[in-house]
Every structure is written in C-alpha cells, then in structure tokens.
C-alpha cells in the first residue's frame, strides 16, 4: 500500500513533464513561424522582390519611418507606399544579417525586436505581428531606429 502514493507522484511528475514539453514545442514552432515571416520580409527588401510580400503583410501594414523623407520628418507609410518604394528601387537592395533580441507572443499577437545589420551600419527594428483569420502570422507594423 505504501507504493501507491509513490506511483501517483511519479505519474503526476511524468504527466506535467509531458505537458511542459508540449508547451515548449508549441512555443518553438510559433517562434520559427514568426522568424520565417520576418526573414521573408527582409529578403524581399534585399532582393526588391515585391511578390514576396504577398501573404506576410497585413492589409493594414504600416511602416513608421523616423527621419523620412527628410531628417526633420517622420512618416507613416502604408503597405502599398512601402512596396512601391521597393519596386521603384528608392529603398531596399541592402543585404542584412538578422539578430533577434526578443520575441514576445500573447495569443494572436507578437512583438519582435531584432537588429538588422548591414556592412555599413544597421538598425534596431520592432515588428508587430498578428495572426490572420487563416492562422498565418502577418506583419502589421514595422518601426526602425537607425544605429551607427
């Protein structure tokens, strides 16, 4: 009879371990999906490939561009304006290395802080993502701060 409590404790520990393991796997899967969206976004800009933005930009996507178009201005660009600047080769064409600083997920929304580093300088970027009705991650906002 003394072995029954030990069996119950062992079963509970094993069961909670499986649950934690499952949660961790789900979290890793979510983070991988989010990173894939961001890496596609960055690559689309590098290659100036506007078709790559399809499906990853939310219809209400906005870029908050500090010091654009001049150093004394801040602009909020809609998706079509941003993609248009890429297509016209006004922006983009720079290859970046990405380092993720944080990925915070709260159910159907995520905030990602990443460093995009080019050969000549870089920038800190905050990406805001949300899940679409089809359960796909999409970028809804992008705000970059230039660094030296």
N, C-alpha and C positions, 0 to 999 in steps of 0.2 A: 503494500500500500504506500510505502514511503517513496516509491519511484514515480507515482502518478504526478505529484507536483513538479518533479524534475522534468518529466516528459512534457507537461504543459508549458513550463517556462521555456524549454528548448523549442517547442513548436511555435510559441509566440515570438521568440527571437528570430527564428528562421523566417517566419511569415513577414515580420516587419523588415527584415533584410531584403527580402524579395521585393517588397513594396518600395523601399528606398531605391533599390537598384533600378526598378522600372521607372521611377520618377526621374532619376539621373539620366537614364537612356532617353527619355522623352525630352528632357531639357537639352541634352546634347544634340538631338535631332532638330529641335527648334532652332538652336543657335547655328547649326550647319545650314539650315534653310535660309536664315536671315543673312548669314555671311555670303551665301551664293547670290542672293539678290544684290547685295552691296557690291560684290566683286563684278557682277554683270554690269551694274551701273557704272562703275569706274572704268571697266574695259570698253564699254560703249563710248564713253568720252574719249578715252585714249585713241580708239580706232575711228572716232567720229561716225559710228555706225548707229544711226537713229532707229533702225528697226529693232535693235537690241533693247530699246526702252519699252517696247510693247509688252504689256503684262506686268512689268515691275514698277511702273509709275502709276500711282493712284490718279484717277481723273482730276482730283483737286490738288495734285502735287504743286508745291511751291519751293523756290529757292530763295533764301534770304541772302542777298549779296551785299555785304558791307563794303563801302568804298567803291561802288559800281553805279553808274558808268564813270564817275569821277571820284577823286579822293574825299570829297565833301558830301557825297550822297550815299544813300542806302536804297537798294531796290528789292522789290519782291517780284520775282519772275514766275509766271505760270508755266505749266509744263510745255505748252506749245511755243512759248517765247524762248524757254531754255533750249529745247530741242532745235528750234530754228537757229539759234546762235551756234549750236554744234554743227548743224547742216551747212551753215554759211562759213564755217571754219573761223568764226570770230573767237570762239573758245574751244577748248579740247585739244587733242593731239599730243598731250603730255602723258608719258608713262609714269605711273605711281606705284609705289610699294605701300601696302596697307598694314598697319599695326592696330589691332583692336585694343582699346583701353577698357571699355566696359560694354556689356550687353545686358540690358535690364528688360525682362519680359513680364508684363502684367496682363495675363489672359490673352486678349486680342490686340494688344498694343505692345510696342517695343521701342526703346530708346537705345541708340548705339552711338558711342563716342569712339572715333577712330582717327588715327593720324595717317594722312596721305603724304608720303614723302617722295619728292622728285629729286633729280640730280641737283637742281638749283633751287633749294628751298622746299617748303612744304606748307601744310595747313592742318589744323585740327578741324574735324568735321563732326557735327552732330546730325545723325539721321534719325528721323522719326518714322516708324513703320506701323502699319496696321494690317490686320487680316481682312482680305476681301471676302465677299459673300461666298466665294468658291474655296475659302480656306487657304488662300495663297498670300504670302507676305508681299506687301507693296510699300514703296517709299512714298510718304505723303509730304515730307518736308526735309530740307537739307539746308544746314547753315554752316558755312565755313568761316574760320578765322585764320588769316594768314600768319605764318610764323617765319622767323628768319631762317 
